[in-house]
């Protein structure tokens, strides 16, 4: 082997080693892949610009936090980062490299000394079709992207999740046939200074939550594996400050997979529509086992939401709820769940809360004594809960748990966390806190229609668009993101008659029913029929609904081609 070939082989092996040491190719809706510079020997050795920004006064920030955390002991929303303002685009910053085929790569390292992590916020973002944007840390143990034109939003805003360390590298790839339509400007960098941890750091455990917290995949969570898939950690942006909160996706009576998400008003109040378009929702952020040290968690993220409703005063005179609709329908491979809910005013005798204390991996807290009604923001506005001491820990709530759902024994959401006095140890989260102290959840029943008379003040208009007046519904698996081809297939699926009295006929069109799974659910989410079609099935299919009660039903098809189609039908 000659010397030139030897070095080519050595470089290729180096790229492979780097690839397999990137432990977390995870993140927001993206194309995936590896930054082009990783596999280009010449480009990888080419220097590019580093822009060093002045860090904020962290001592001052922590002094402010110490006061606010003590003052707001009931409402648990921790500040985790602040904005460092900047003016960065591809004309005034970074380094361009031209590849032999005429394509181009732009790279820039942004460094802010002392940061635990950096988040990048764009006030102008429009990538041309075919272009790709990647972000990664200096050690290349965290890579996110490729972000593409599919991430463009009508607002022109975008945000990318926290990248570990005090430096983040941006790499933009532009094919040779693209000459215009690039709009790209960074106006803020989120400087993360507390409650931010990363599982791939070998000298760091998973996070900052207290030792008594119970991982969601401990035995305590065995019966809550669907419900956990709807719970998210939320990076909240309000002005130039950033916070952790928790929240959950919710089902609605149409069962059309609209991605509504419930959190607490004290988490979101004050956020502008622009701020909301830069909220980041982290799903599946959990340990795969009960043991922190043996887990290798990953996550999926979505950026942006629009406001729908809130109680209006952070729970001071109401139930402290905040409802948004995510800007994107979660892709099928996110494997998410839209949780059911109940607006019953009867306290559940048992259940759990699933949450992200201190922004940590997903935890579960268990209660075995009946929820009681209590005055927090208004008479009867909240549920009071005392947590049980289970086999693997006490499972309390902390800063960052705010907005998390509490479930009844039927696995339905009955409230969202305002806060309280629970802690792992006596006075562990401030004077008067402890494992035997209560927490308070804004009642779902109160949020339903008791905070006001308009859609912007209540849940009912969004979660019961059919005006069924049902008391509760069960959760469902989130639908996949329907593209043009899938929408055409959905339109070709013909179901008649609708409304139906006895027999409903299903004409699949191009939607092959061979091997398909067919489920029929009522409006409450109860599964009435579940069957798998033979692998050789062709033609018309009929379902006898003569014995079904009158009402609305949903027929769902999962075929072998990966298409998921849901049709609504009315039984008369």
Helices and strands as residue ranges (DSSP letters): H 3-21, E 27-28, G 36-39, H 41-44, E 50-53, H 58-71, E 79-88, E 95-98, E 104-112, E 117-126, E 132-136, E 143-147, G 149-151, E 158-164, E 167-174, E 183-192, G 219-224, G 227-230, E 231-238, E 241-250, E 260-263, H 265-268, H 273-276, E 280-283, G 292-294, E 300-303, E 305-310, E 322-326, G 332-334, E 337-338, E 341-342, E 351-355, G 357-359, E 363-367, E 372-374, E 382-385, E 405-407, E 413-420, E 439-443, H 444-449, G 455-457, H 460-463, E 472-473, E 476-477, H 484-492, E 494-496, E 503-507, E 517-522, E 527-532, E 541-544, E 551-558, E 564-571
